[in-house]
Structure formats: structure tokens, C-alpha cells
Amino acid sequence: MKRPIFGLCCAELAARAGLPAVPVPHYVPSGVVNAFATGSKHHAAIALTDGLLRSLTPRELTGVLGHEIAHIANEDLRVMGLADSISRLTHLLALLGQLAIVLSLPALLLGVTEVNWPALLLLAVAPQLALLAQLGLSRVREFDADRLAAELTGDPHGLASALAKIERVSRSWRAWLLPGWGNPEPSWLRTHPATAERIERLLELAPPPAMPPFPSARFVPEVTVSPRPPRWRTGGLWR
């Protein structure tokens, strides 16, 4: 996709999303297949790597652009930034609570004060619960961005094809760099949903075909081919 067409595509998608300003596209000279957005509705930027631009077709790139613009329109950057701040604050409060328990050990050993076991348990699990909530929110926002991208482009198949190709290319790189990567982490520990599930939801948004599929399986050949194995003849030819 040439730069003028790329800019026009960004402007059109931004207008459809109702953004007050067009996100500024940036080229990242990296072979990694990736794209990301940053900023706010009024001042945003979208970065696309060289590997992504070389791997995807213009139709697939349009789907990726729609996905990133959907993140900007949904203010996902602000929402996820707030969620990250809450997670960090929870972790800090848990550390302060653990420090207070350590400083109170002499009093606990002398029996001057009692251990508040529910509070101690909450201090132990609060950072992990906050992290899981943050990851779950990230996956939900990804699904929402996919849905809005399909609405903006009017082409769920374009984004679905891009996701499948990005997953295939990323798997080949990971298999080469990390031979033991074959067992990925559970879905509830990921920032993004499984690619197969994202593609399935996108295809559900696609309109049904205008005509039913051609029933090619109903046709039976009139001439059957004998499974007789080939024979060798004197001239050295198969028949």
C-alpha cells in the first residue's frame, strides 16, 4: 500500500469512526509483524512495521488500520492505562501491607496483637487478582476493536485474513527463535484472545453469501477409473 493511499485510508476510517483528528501513521523499520496505536482521540499515532507492510495485502492492511483506529475511538489506551495504574497501586499497597506485617512480627510473637488472617490472605492474592482482571479487560477490548473495525471497513474477512497471516508468520519466527514455545500460556494469562476465536467472531459478522454454495459433491463421474497398478513394458514405459 503506497503512502498516499495509506494516508487516505487512515483519513477515511478516522472519519467513519468520528475521530476529531486523523491519526498520524508511522513507519517502523523492523522485520517483526506488528502494529500498535498510541495517543488520544485528538492526537493519536499508528505505527506499522516493515514486516507487516511486506506481509499483508492492501485489503488486510485496511483491516489492521481499522482495528487500531477502533482502539483509538474506544479510548482503549486511556482505559488500559487506568487499569494498569490500578494494578500497580494494588501491588504497591500489598507490598506496604507485607512490610507492616514484618515490622509487627515482634508484637505478634509476644502475643500483644493477633494476626488478621483474612487481611493477610487478601494482601497475598490482591496483586494477582488485579493482574488477571487487567488481562481480562484487555481481551474484551480486543474483541470490541475487532467488531468496530469490521463495521468501519465493512469487510470482516479482511481483518480475519490479516489475523491468520500474522499468526502464521509469528509462529514461524517463534518456532525458529524459541524451539520450546510449542506450549503457550493459558488463555486467561494472555493480553489478546486466541486468534482462532477472534477469526471465528469476525466471520460471524460477515453477511451471508448472495447465492448458496455450489453443490459440487452431488456430481458423480460417469466413467470410473480402475485402480489397476501400472505395469512395466519392454520399452521401459509405464502404462
Residue pairs with C-beta under 8 A, 6 or more apart in sequence:
1 9
1 53
1 58
1 61
5 58
6 25
6 61
7 22
7 25
9 61
9 62
9 65
10 22
10 23
10 25
10 46
10 65
10 69
11 22
13 62
13 65
13 66
13 69
13 152
13 153
14 21
14 22
14 23
14 69
16 152
17 69
17 70
17 72
17 73
17 148
17 152
18 73
19 41
19 44
19 69
19 72
19 73
20 41
20 42
21 41
21 42
21 43
21 44
23 37
23 39
23 44
23 45
23 46
23 68
23 69
23 72
24 44
24 45
24 46
25 45
25 46
25 47
25 48
26 45
26 46
26 47
26 48
27 47
27 48
27 50
27 53
28 34
28 47
28 48
28 49
28 50
29 49
29 50
30 49
30 50
30 51
31 49
31 50
31 51
32 49
32 51
32 173
33 49
33 51
33 52
33 55
33 166
33 169
33 170
33 173
34 49
34 51
34 52
35 46
35 47
35 48
35 49
35 52
35 64
35 67
35 68
36 46
36 47
36 68
37 44
37 45
37 46
37 47
37 68
37 69
37 71
37 72
37 77
38 44
38 45
38 47
38 77
39 45
39 72
39 77
40 72
40 75
40 77
40 78
41 72
41 73
41 75
44 72
46 65
46 68
46 69
48 61
48 64
51 169
52 61
52 64
52 166
53 61
55 165
55 166
55 169
56 64
56 162
56 165
56 166
57 161
59 155
59 158
59 161
60 158
60 159
60 161
60 162
60 165
61 162
62 153
62 155
62 158
63 149
63 153
63 155
63 158
63 159
63 160
63 161
63 162
64 159
64 162
66 148
66 149
66 150
66 152
66 153
66 159
67 145
67 146
67 149
67 159
68 145
69 149
69 152
70 144
70 145
70 146
70 147
70 148
70 149
70 152
71 77
71 141
71 145
73 148
74 141
74 144
74 145
74 148
76 141
76 144
76 145
79 137
79 141
80 134
80 137
80 138
80 141
83 133
83 134
83 137
83 138
84 134
86 130
86 134
87 127
87 130
87 131
87 133
87 134
90 126
90 127
90 130
91 127
91 130
93 126
94 123
94 124
94 126
94 127
97 119
97 123
98 123
101 120
101 123
104 113
107 113
108 114
108 115
132 188
135 188
135 189
135 190
135 191
136 188
138 191
138 192
139 190
139 191
139 192
139 193
142 191
142 192
142 193
142 198
143 193
143 198
143 201
146 159
146 198
146 201
146 202
147 201
147 205
149 159
150 156
150 159
150 202
150 205
153 159
156 202
156 203
156 205
156 206
157 202
157 203
157 206
159 202
160 198
160 199
160 202
160 203
163 195
163 198
163 199
163 202
164 195
164 199
166 195
167 195
174 181
175 181
175 182
184 190
187 193
187 194
192 198
230 238
230 239
231 238
231 239
232 238
233 239
